Amino acid sequence: MKRRVIFALGMALCLAWTVVAYAHTPICACYLNGDGTVTCEGGFSDGSSAAGVKMTVRTSDGAVIQEGKMDDLGEFIFDVPEGDYEVEFNAGPGHEVLIKGEEIQ
């Protein structure tokens, strides 16, 4: 009986480790295009696509300026807002990236 319990616990630990090993980190970078627009490119550390990931551009006080999604190439393009702003890449809990407008060059 003890062997079965130990075996079951060992299998559970192996399964849990597999889930951790397949975790991926979100990656998003934004840059000015020189034509009054910003391009953000996103993906994940394991090479998976960010197509369809929600993107939100907000003022510094949280008012939404624009919402959209990453396209099939993992890109999101928007007009440079006036004043302070931030861009959020949101692929779900634990997979968010927040970029302040002053960091975008």
Protein Blocks (a to p, Z undefined) as FASTA:
>chain_A
ZZmmmmmmmmmmmmmmmmmmmpccdddddddehlopacdddddfkopafehiacddddfk
opafbdcdddfkopacddddehjddddddebehiaccddfklpZZ
